[in-house]
Amino acid sequence: MSSSSLDRVWTVPNLLSAARLVLAIVLFVAIERSAWWPALVLFVVAASTDWVDGWWARRFGQVSRLGRIFDPLVDKVIVCGGFVMLADRTGSAIVPWMAVVVTVRELVVTAVRAEMERAGRDFSAALSGKLKMVLQCAVIGLELAVRAGIGTAAGLPTLAGWCGWAAVIATVWSGAEYLLAARVLLRGSA
């Protein structure tokens, strides 16, 4: 492997994605131990680095094939893991069937994206996918904030519930949009 190939692997965005993966593991341990304040801080930092790595990659021309695969994969680990781990908590705005819907959508879109990348076609996130990610992060963040004792009287549990429903609707919508786009692309490559 040449040094220029290595440079394309060890870019700032890819390093941020790797750090986000480590943060996700620590986040899951914090949730498992009901350490709500650390979990909230870890989640906010992890979600923020997702925005930063995308901005950095575009701004400084460090978009790479690895980044186009690794970044969304890490996003899916954080979101699916957060949904699954919070779904089994009593009184959670995230219920088990929501975690199933989110996880299935993410697996299907990941498979489709991998096929598109393999075929050399760009299958970047659509606006609906970005909205879905924002809503999914919002419900996880709100649920962690409620569990950390922030804003319980201010209606955060109700807001988390509404965000959960909005996230599921956006998840289904963006999944359907991706499948329709993939159907056209796959037909064209046959």
Protein Blocks (a to p, Z undefined) as FASTA:
>chain_A
ZZklmmmmmgfklmmmmmmmmmmmmmmmmmmnopaklmmmmmmmmmmmmmmmmmmmmmno
pacfklmmmmmmmmmmmmmmmmmmmmmpghiabdfklmmmmmmmmmmmmmmmmmmmmnop
acddcfklmmmmmmmmmmmmmmmmmmnopaklnommmmmmmmmmmmmmmmmmmmmmmmmm
mmmmmmmmZZ
